[in-house]
Every structure is written in C-alpha cells, then in structure tokens.
C-alpha cells in the first residue's frame, strides 16, 4: 500500500494483550525486579504503542498483585536508582527496623 494512503486512513488493530503472571507466593523483591525489567525493555515508542503503555495494570482479567501495582505507579527510590538492588533492599529494610529504635532512644535520652 502506498505511504500516502496509509497516512490518510485511521487503522484499528486487534491484538491480544501480553501479561506477566506470577504465583501468590512470589516474593515482592522478585516482583519488583520483574516490573523493573519489563519497564526498561518496553519503555520506548513502537509502531503499535506509545511510550509507557506496557507494562500496565489496565485491561487485565487477572487480579493484580498490590506490590506490582505499587511498583508500576511509583518510581524507584533514590537508593534503588543509584545502588545495586541487593544493597538498596538491605538499606531499606534496615531503616524500617532502626527508625523505631532511634525514636525511642531519642525520646528517652532527652
């Protein structure tokens, strides 16, 4: 078909959606890595889709994991953007554990 005719018409394409499916027992760190890898590999514009349309939690018949929905909607933290995944995860977990202890120590020492 000549290019001039293709530009004048609006084309409707039909395709089945792709889905990343994991078990309920999959650890949230693995889910985060899968979502991040899918976002990196499918971030650009293609002939059939705009930038950022995959991965998406829209138009799915399967229940979407709450961790996956969180990772899809929120950008990675500064730690996760700069440090290796294992180190960023360790620091995140240590902060969660240490903050209550620091709060109690500051409260009782002052």
C-alpha positions as CSV (number, residue, x, y, z in Angstrom):
1,X,0.0,0.0,0.0
2,X,1.4,3.4,-0.9
3,X,2.5,5.6,2.1
4,X,0.1,8.4,1.1
5,X,-2.9,6.1,1.5
6,X,-1.7,4.8,4.9
7,X,-1.3,8.3,6.3
8,X,-4.9,9.3,5.3
9,X,-6.6,6.3,6.9
10,X,-7.1,5.6,10.6
11,X,-6.2,1.9,11.2
12,X,-7.8,-0.1,14.0
13,X,-5.6,-3.0,15.1
14,X,-6.7,-6.0,17.1
15,X,-4.2,-7.9,19.3
16,X,-4.2,-9.9,22.5
17,X,-2.6,-8.3,25.5
18,X,0.6,-9.8,27.0
19,X,0.7,-10.4,30.7
20,X,3.3,-11.1,33.3
21,X,1.9,-13.7,35.7
22,X,3.4,-15.0,38.9
23,X,2.2,-17.1,41.8
24,X,0.8,-15.6,45.1
25,X,3.9,-16.9,46.9
26,X,6.4,-15.0,44.7
27,X,8.5,-12.7,46.9
28,X,7.9,-8.9,46.5
29,X,11.6,-8.4,45.6
30,X,11.2,-10.7,42.6
31,X,8.0,-8.9,41.5
32,X,9.8,-5.6,41.8
33,X,12.7,-6.9,39.6
34,X,10.2,-8.3,37.0
35,X,8.3,-5.0,36.8
36,X,11.5,-3.0,36.5
37,X,12.9,-5.3,33.8
38,X,9.6,-5.0,31.8
39,X,9.6,-1.2,32.2
40,X,13.1,-1.0,30.9
41,X,12.7,-3.3,28.0
42,X,9.3,-1.9,26.8
43,X,9.8,1.8,27.7
44,X,10.2,3.2,24.2
45,X,7.8,4.0,21.4
46,X,7.0,1.3,18.9
47,X,4.9,1.3,15.7
48,X,2.0,-0.2,17.7
49,X,2.2,1.5,21.1
50,X,3.1,4.8,22.7
51,X,5.8,5.1,25.3
52,X,5.0,3.8,28.7
53,X,1.9,1.8,27.8
54,X,3.5,-1.5,28.8
55,X,3.6,-2.8,31.5
56,X,0.3,-1.7,32.7
57,X,-2.3,-2.9,35.2
58,X,-5.1,-1.7,32.9
59,X,-7.4,-4.1,31.0
60,X,-6.5,-7.3,32.8
61,X,-8.8,-10.1,33.7
62,X,-6.4,-11.5,36.4
63,X,-6.1,-9.9,39.8
64,X,-3.1,-7.5,40.1
65,X,-0.7,-8.0,43.0
66,X,-0.7,-5.0,45.3
67,X,3.2,-4.9,45.2
68,X,3.1,-5.0,41.4
69,X,0.6,-2.1,41.3
70,X,2.8,-0.1,43.7
71,X,5.9,-0.7,41.6
72,X,4.0,0.2,38.4
73,X,2.7,3.5,39.7
74,X,5.7,4.7,41.8
75,X,9.2,5.4,40.6
76,X,12.1,3.6,42.3
77,X,13.6,5.4,45.3
78,X,16.9,7.2,45.0
79,X,18.7,4.3,46.7
80,X,17.3,1.8,44.1
81,X,18.3,4.1,41.2
82,X,21.9,4.5,42.4
83,X,22.8,1.3,44.3
84,X,22.7,-2.3,43.3
85,X,19.3,-4.0,44.1
86,X,20.6,-6.1,46.9
87,X,22.2,-3.2,48.7
88,X,19.3,-0.9,48.3
89,X,16.9,-3.5,49.6
90,X,19.1,-4.2,52.6
91,X,19.3,-0.5,53.5
92,X,15.5,-0.1,53.1
93,X,14.9,-3.0,55.5
94,X,17.5,-1.7,58.0
95,X,15.9,1.7,58.0
96,X,12.5,0.2,58.7
97,X,13.9,-1.7,61.6
98,X,16.1,1.1,63.0
99,X,13.7,4.0,62.9
100,X,11.5,2.8,65.9
101,X,14.7,2.2,67.9
102,X,16.1,5.6,67.1
103,X,12.8,7.3,68.0
104,X,12.7,5.5,71.4
105,X,16.3,6.3,72.1
106,X,15.9,10.0,71.3
107,X,12.8,10.2,73.4
108,X,14.3,8.6,76.5
109,X,17.7,10.2,76.3
110,X,16.4,13.7,76.0
